[in-house]
Amino acid sequence: MKIIASFLLILAMALSGCQTWSKEKEKKAALKKRTKVAPREESSDVDFYAFLGRLRKAVAARDLETLKSMMTDDFGYKLNPEMSGPGVFGYWEEQDLWPELEGILSEKFVQYKGYLVAPPQFADPSVNYDGYRAGIRRVNGSWKFAYFVNG
């Protein structure tokens, strides 16, 4: 009788251990599926976020040389009348736009018409957003700050 009880106890422990092992294996497989990213997507995300981090630091430090190197040659800074290119830093100083620029760059960026734009409300046509917005795009394989405009 003791032998049968011992055998049943060992059998119950072995079977219950299999279920736990199976559940752990399923959890690991599900986690692996969620974290899998195509190498190309991952590198572009890393590139963009590295660029954005440098851009945010340059804006916070008001590092004009670094900012200039990160901007497109035809950087847009006013819509009406249209202004682009040189003069952007003077315009930001006159209008005291540095805090606004920092705030917009701290927002999430989303894809919109060939650019990554912030804030995301700008890319949503149902919102009718007309505030300040920033756009970043690839130029010859590198990320460039393309515009910061209002309206």
C-alpha positions in Angstrom: 0.0 0.0 0.0 2.8 2.4 0.9 4.5 1.6 -2.4 1.4 2.4 -4.4 0.8 5.7 -2.5 4.4 6.7 -3.1 4.2 5.8 -6.7 1.0 7.9 -7.1 2.5 10.8 -5.3 5.6 10.8 -7.6 3.4 10.4 -10.6 1.2 13.4 -9.5 4.3 15.6 -9.0 5.8 14.6 -12.4 2.6 15.4 -14.2 2.0 18.7 -12.4 5.6 19.7 -13.3 5.0 19.1 -17.0 2.2 21.6 -17.1 4.3 24.3 -15.4 7.1 23.6 -17.9 4.6 23.8 -20.8 3.2 27.1 -19.5 6.7 28.6 -19.1 7.6 27.5 -22.6 4.4 29.1 -24.0 5.2 32.4 -22.2 8.7 32.5 -23.5 7.5 31.8 -27.1 4.9 34.6 -26.8 7.5 37.0 -25.5 9.9 36.1 -28.3 7.2 36.8 -30.9 6.4 40.2 -29.5 10.0 41.3 -29.3 11.0 40.1 -32.8 11.7 43.1 -35.1 13.1 43.0 -38.6 16.7 44.1 -38.5 16.0 47.0 -41.0 13.2 48.4 -38.9 15.3 48.3 -35.7 18.3 50.0 -37.2 16.2 52.9 -38.6 14.4 53.3 -35.3 17.8 53.4 -33.5 19.1 55.9 -36.1 16.1 58.1 -35.7 16.1 58.1 -31.9 19.8 58.7 -31.7 19.3 61.7 -34.0 16.4 63.0 -32.0 18.3 62.6 -28.8 21.2 64.7 -30.2 18.7 67.3 -31.6 17.0 67.6 -28.2 20.3 68.1 -26.5 21.5 70.7 -29.0 18.2 72.7 -28.7 18.4 72.6 -24.9 22.0 73.9 -25.0 21.2 76.4 -27.8 24.2 74.8 -29.7 23.7 76.7 -33.0 26.6 75.0 -34.8 25.4 71.5 -34.0 21.8 72.5 -34.9 22.9 73.9 -38.2 24.6 70.7 -39.1 21.4 68.7 -38.2 19.1 70.9 -40.3 18.2 70.9 -44.0 19.6 73.7 -46.2 16.0 74.9 -46.9 14.9 74.6 -43.2 11.3 76.0 -43.0 10.6 78.3 -40.0 7.6 80.4 -41.0 4.6 79.6 -43.3 3.0 83.0 -43.9 5.0 84.6 -45.3 7.1 81.6 -46.2 10.6 81.8 -44.6 13.3 79.2 -44.9 17.0 78.8 -44.9 19.3 81.3 -43.0 17.8 83.5 -40.3 16.1 80.8 -38.4 18.0 81.3 -35.2 17.5 85.1 -35.2 13.7 84.4 -35.7 13.6 82.0 -32.8 15.3 84.5 -30.6 13.0 87.4 -31.6 9.9 85.3 -31.1 11.2 83.5 -28.0 10.5 80.1 -29.6 13.2 78.1 -27.9 10.9 76.8 -25.1 8.2 76.0 -27.7 10.7 74.1 -29.8 11.9 72.1 -26.8 8.3 71.2 -26.0 7.4 70.1 -29.5 10.6 68.0 -29.7 9.7 66.2 -26.5 6.5 64.9 -28.2 6.1 61.6 -29.9 7.0 61.6 -33.6 4.7 59.9 -36.2 4.9 59.2 -39.9 3.2 61.9 -42.1 3.7 62.6 -45.8 7.3 61.5 -46.0 8.3 63.1 -42.7 8.3 62.1 -39.1 6.3 64.8 -37.4 5.5 66.0 -33.8 3.1 66.4 -32.2 1.1 63.4 -33.4 -2.1 65.5 -33.5 -0.7 67.2 -36.6 -0.8 64.0 -38.6 -4.5 63.3 -37.6 -6.8 65.1 -40.1 -9.8 64.8 -37.7 -8.0 67.1 -35.1 -7.4 70.1 -37.4 -4.2 71.0 -35.5 -2.7 74.4 -36.4 -0.1 74.9 -33.7 3.6 74.6 -33.8 5.0 71.4 -35.4 8.3 69.9 -36.3 9.3 67.7 -39.2 12.3 65.4 -39.6 13.1 63.5 -42.8 15.9 61.5 -44.4 18.2 63.3 -46.8 20.8 61.2 -48.6 20.5 58.5 -45.9 20.8 60.8 -42.9 18.1 62.3 -40.7 17.7 66.0 -41.0 15.5 68.5 -39.1 13.4 69.9 -41.9 11.0 72.4 -40.4 9.5 74.0 -37.3 6.5 76.1 -38.2 3.2 77.4 -36.8 -0.2 77.5 -38.5 
